[in-house]
Amino acid sequence: MTAVLLALLAGALVGLALGSLGAGGSIITVPALIYLLGFSPAEATTASLIIVIVTSLTALVAHTRAGAVRWRAGLLFAAAGLPPAAVAGILSARIPATMLTLAFAALAVLAGLRMLRRRTPAQSATVSAPRATGAGAGLGAVTGLLGVGGGFLAVPALVAVLAVPMSAAVGTSLLVIIANALVALAARATTDVQLDWALILPFMATAVLGAWDGKRLSAKIAPAALQRVFGTLLLTVAAAMAIGAMA
């Protein structure tokens, strides 16, 4: 199977995850770039930011048309994460590849377990500014360091901390993902990372198409079923990455 075909298939899976769940796409993107397409961890996390930005923008448009985005809450949450995203984006280039891979594997385990729990976060009656700031900053740091959007963290945080209804949390999380990823990518602009656009572009193209299909899929299949599928996939990916890093 050629590298371009692998990029097309992986991109479609990423788009489906982001479009249907508002999460999980970038955690699939990074290992796909490393293990299927031969990117280094530094190259993969940088390329992931580009792919996630474009794909999330596509999914955000679909959710906006459905009226499922809380702009004010999303922008406030994202604002707290922008400085940490910038700092972590710069520091990421100085972290050894093995440590970066193991950190990513640990994050994938957390994401997979969260999805398999299948519980809707309890919505808070009041908005806690300190908790919102802390959650936003933590998400920004994760985005900058590991090149992930962090939707699996953003969705429950938006519901529990900013009292965003679950029906709007997925769409709003995409707004947060885009803001953090843009800042993290800008911070990496000074690093010496070479990207293979011949593989990134087809990956991104099918991810965009998959995001539209994912939004339609979320209206036909129970979210719990989708979460179980992607949760199991993430745990498998995490195990493979941890074994590969320590081999």
HUGI-V592507 format. One record per residue. N is the residue number from 1. PHI is phi in radians with two decimals (NA if undefined). OMEGA is omega in radians with two decimals (999 if undefined). Layout:
BEGIN
n=N phi=PHI omega=OMEGA
n=N phi=PHI omega=OMEGA
END
This chain:
BEGIN
n=1 phi=NA omega=-3.07
n=2 phi=-1.26 omega=-3.13
n=3 phi=-1.10 omega=-3.13
n=4 phi=-1.15 omega=3.12
n=5 phi=-1.13 omega=3.08
n=6 phi=-1.08 omega=3.12
n=7 phi=-1.11 omega=3.13
n=8 phi=-1.13 omega=-3.12
n=9 phi=-1.19 omega=3.14
n=10 phi=-1.13 omega=3.12
n=11 phi=-1.09 omega=3.12
n=12 phi=-1.09 omega=3.13
n=13 phi=-1.16 omega=3.11
n=14 phi=-1.07 omega=3.14
n=15 phi=-1.09 omega=3.11
n=16 phi=-1.06 omega=-3.13
n=17 phi=-1.14 omega=-3.11
n=18 phi=-1.17 omega=-3.11
n=19 phi=-1.21 omega=-3.07
n=20 phi=-1.56 omega=-3.04
n=21 phi=-2.02 omega=-3.05
n=22 phi=1.18 omega=-3.05
n=23 phi=-2.79 omega=3.01
n=24 phi=1.55 omega=-3.06
n=25 phi=-1.14 omega=-3.08
n=26 phi=-1.25 omega=3.13
n=27 phi=-1.30 omega=3.00
n=28 phi=-1.53 omega=-3.08
n=29 phi=-1.07 omega=-3.04
n=30 phi=-1.06 omega=3.12
n=31 phi=-1.12 omega=3.09
n=32 phi=-1.11 omega=3.13
n=33 phi=-1.16 omega=-3.11
n=34 phi=-1.31 omega=-2.95
n=35 phi=-1.59 omega=3.11
n=36 phi=-1.69 omega=-3.00
n=37 phi=-2.00 omega=3.00
n=38 phi=1.38 omega=3.09
n=39 phi=-1.31 omega=2.97
n=40 phi=-1.33 omega=3.11
n=41 phi=-0.97 omega=3.14
n=42 phi=-1.14 omega=3.12
n=43 phi=-1.15 omega=-3.08
n=44 phi=-1.16 omega=-3.11
n=45 phi=-1.20 omega=3.09
n=46 phi=-1.26 omega=3.12
n=47 phi=-1.08 omega=3.13
n=48 phi=-1.04 omega=3.13
n=49 phi=-1.06 omega=3.14
n=50 phi=-1.12 omega=-3.12
n=51 phi=-1.11 omega=-3.11
n=52 phi=-1.16 omega=3.12
n=53 phi=-1.06 omega=-3.09
n=54 phi=-1.14 omega=-3.12
n=55 phi=-1.16 omega=-3.14
n=56 phi=-1.15 omega=3.06
n=57 phi=-1.05 omega=3.11
n=58 phi=-1.08 omega=3.14
n=59 phi=-1.14 omega=-3.14
n=60 phi=-1.12 omega=3.11
n=61 phi=-1.05 omega=-3.13
n=62 phi=-1.10 omega=-3.14
n=63 phi=-1.24 omega=3.10
n=64 phi=-1.13 omega=3.11
n=65 phi=-1.08 omega=3.13
n=66 phi=-1.51 omega=-3.13
n=67 phi=1.22 omega=-3.04
n=68 phi=-1.94 omega=3.11
n=69 phi=-2.29 omega=3.05
n=70 phi=-1.72 omega=-2.97
n=71 phi=-1.14 omega=-3.08
n=72 phi=-1.12 omega=3.14
n=73 phi=-1.08 omega=-3.13
n=74 phi=-1.13 omega=-3.13
n=75 phi=-1.20 omega=3.09
n=76 phi=-1.12 omega=3.14
n=77 phi=-1.13 omega=-3.12
n=78 phi=-1.15 omega=-3.08
n=79 phi=-1.01 omega=-3.13
n=80 phi=-1.18 omega=-3.08
n=81 phi=-1.63 omega=-3.05
n=82 phi=-1.15 omega=3.11
n=83 phi=-1.06 omega=3.09
n=84 phi=-1.07 omega=3.12
n=85 phi=-1.09 omega=-3.14
n=86 phi=-1.17 omega=-3.13
n=87 phi=-1.13 omega=-3.13
n=88 phi=-1.14 omega=3.10
n=89 phi=-1.09 omega=3.11
n=90 phi=-1.25 omega=-3.10
n=91 phi=-1.21 omega=-3.05
n=92 phi=-1.02 omega=-3.11
n=93 phi=-1.22 omega=-3.09
n=94 phi=-1.72 omega=-3.11
n=95 phi=-1.61 omega=3.12
n=96 phi=-0.99 omega=-3.07
n=97 phi=-1.03 omega=-3.12
n=98 phi=-1.12 omega=3.13
n=99 phi=-1.13 omega=3.13
n=100 phi=-1.12 omega=3.14
n=101 phi=-1.15 omega=3.14
n=102 phi=-1.15 omega=3.10
n=103 phi=-1.12 omega=3.12
n=104 phi=-1.17 omega=3.12
n=105 phi=-1.08 omega=3.11
n=106 phi=-1.10 omega=3.12
n=107 phi=-1.14 omega=3.12
n=108 phi=-1.13 omega=3.07
n=109 phi=-1.08 omega=3.13
n=110 phi=-1.04 omega=-3.14
n=111 phi=-1.11 omega=-3.13
n=112 phi=-1.10 omega=3.14
n=113 phi=-1.14 omega=3.10
n=114 phi=-1.07 omega=-3.13
n=115 phi=-1.20 omega=-3.11
n=116 phi=-1.27 omega=3.12
n=117 phi=-1.16 omega=3.01
n=118 phi=1.05 omega=3.14
n=119 phi=-1.73 omega=3.04
n=120 phi=-1.36 omega=-3.12
n=121 phi=-1.04 omega=3.10
n=122 phi=-1.24 omega=-3.08
n=123 phi=-1.47 omega=-3.13
n=124 phi=-1.45 omega=3.12
n=125 phi=-1.39 omega=-3.12
n=126 phi=-2.19 omega=3.14
n=127 phi=-1.69 omega=3.12
n=128 phi=-1.73 omega=-3.11
n=129 phi=-1.08 omega=3.12
n=130 phi=-1.07 omega=3.13
n=131 phi=-1.15 omega=3.12
n=132 phi=-1.11 omega=3.13
n=133 phi=-1.13 omega=3.13
n=134 phi=-1.11 omega=3.13
n=135 phi=-1.13 omega=3.13
n=136 phi=-1.12 omega=3.14
n=137 phi=-1.16 omega=3.12
n=138 phi=-1.09 omega=3.13
n=139 phi=-1.14 omega=3.11
n=140 phi=-1.08 omega=3.14
n=141 phi=-1.12 omega=3.12
n=142 phi=-1.12 omega=3.13
n=143 phi=-1.08 omega=-3.10
n=144 phi=-1.16 omega=-3.05
n=145 phi=-1.36 omega=-2.99
n=146 phi=-1.91 omega=3.08
n=147 phi=1.24 omega=3.14
n=148 phi=-1.96 omega=3.13
n=149 phi=-1.34 omega=3.11
n=150 phi=1.36 omega=-3.14
n=151 phi=-1.07 omega=-3.13
n=152 phi=-1.19 omega=3.03
n=153 phi=-1.60 omega=-3.06
n=154 phi=-1.19 omega=-3.08
n=155 phi=-1.06 omega=3.12
n=156 phi=-1.12 omega=3.13
n=157 phi=-1.17 omega=3.12
n=158 phi=-1.11 omega=-3.13
n=159 phi=-1.24 omega=-3.02
n=160 phi=-1.41 omega=-3.03
n=161 phi=-1.74 omega=-3.09
n=162 phi=-1.86 omega=3.07
n=163 phi=0.99 omega=3.06
n=164 phi=-1.39 omega=3.11
n=165 phi=-1.04 omega=-3.13
n=166 phi=-1.00 omega=-3.13
n=167 phi=-1.12 omega=-3.13
n=168 phi=-1.94 omega=-3.04
n=169 phi=-1.19 omega=-3.13
n=170 phi=-1.12 omega=3.13
n=171 phi=-1.09 omega=-3.13
n=172 phi=-1.18 omega=3.12
n=173 phi=-1.09 omega=3.12
n=174 phi=-1.11 omega=3.09
n=175 phi=-1.10 omega=3.12
n=176 phi=-1.12 omega=3.13
n=177 phi=-1.01 omega=-3.09
n=178 phi=-1.09 omega=-3.11
n=179 phi=-1.06 omega=-3.13
n=180 phi=-1.13 omega=-3.10
n=181 phi=-1.17 omega=3.11
n=182 phi=-1.09 omega=-3.14
n=183 phi=-1.17 omega=3.13
n=184 phi=-1.09 omega=3.12
n=185 phi=-1.16 omega=3.11
n=186 phi=-1.09 omega=3.14
n=187 phi=-1.16 omega=-3.14
n=188 phi=-1.49 omega=-3.08
n=189 phi=-1.09 omega=-3.11
n=190 phi=-1.52 omega=-3.11
n=191 phi=-1.45 omega=-3.09
n=192 phi=-1.60 omega=3.14
n=193 phi=-2.08 omega=3.13
n=194 phi=-1.68 omega=-3.09
n=195 phi=-1.94 omega=3.12
n=196 phi=-1.60 omega=-3.07
n=197 phi=-1.19 omega=3.12
n=198 phi=-1.13 omega=3.08
n=199 phi=-1.79 omega=-3.12
n=200 phi=-1.16 omega=-3.07
n=201 phi=-1.13 omega=3.08
n=202 phi=-1.15 omega=3.07
n=203 phi=-1.03 omega=-3.11
n=204 phi=-1.17 omega=-3.10
n=205 phi=-1.09 omega=-3.14
n=206 phi=-1.30 omega=3.06
n=207 phi=-1.15 omega=3.11
n=208 phi=-1.11 omega=3.12
n=209 phi=-1.11 omega=3.13
n=210 phi=-1.13 omega=3.13
n=211 phi=-1.11 omega=3.09
n=212 phi=-1.14 omega=3.12
n=213 phi=-1.15 omega=3.13
n=214 phi=-1.10 omega=3.11
n=215 phi=-1.11 omega=3.11
n=216 phi=-1.22 omega=-3.14
n=217 phi=-1.11 omega=-3.11
n=218 phi=-1.12 omega=3.13
n=219 phi=-1.47 omega=-3.07
n=220 phi=-1.92 omega=-3.08
n=221 phi=-2.08 omega=-3.13
n=222 phi=-1.02 omega=3.13
n=223 phi=-0.96 omega=-3.14
n=224 phi=-1.08 omega=3.13
n=225 phi=-1.18 omega=3.10
n=226 phi=-1.10 omega=-3.13
n=227 phi=-1.11 omega=3.13
n=228 phi=-1.11 omega=-3.14
n=229 phi=-1.09 omega=-3.09
n=230 phi=-1.26 omega=3.09
n=231 phi=-1.10 omega=3.10
n=232 phi=-1.10 omega=3.12
n=233 phi=-1.08 omega=-3.12
n=234 phi=-1.14 omega=3.11
n=235 phi=-1.13 omega=3.10
n=236 phi=-1.13 omega=3.12
n=237 phi=-1.08 omega=-3.12
n=238 phi=-1.08 omega=3.13
n=239 phi=-1.10 omega=3.14
n=240 phi=-1.12 omega=-3.12
n=241 phi=-1.19 omega=-3.13
n=242 phi=-1.13 omega=3.12
n=243 phi=-1.11 omega=-3.14
n=244 phi=-1.13 omega=-3.10
n=245 phi=-1.23 omega=-3.09
n=246 phi=-1.63 omega=-3.12
n=247 phi=-1.22 omega=999
END
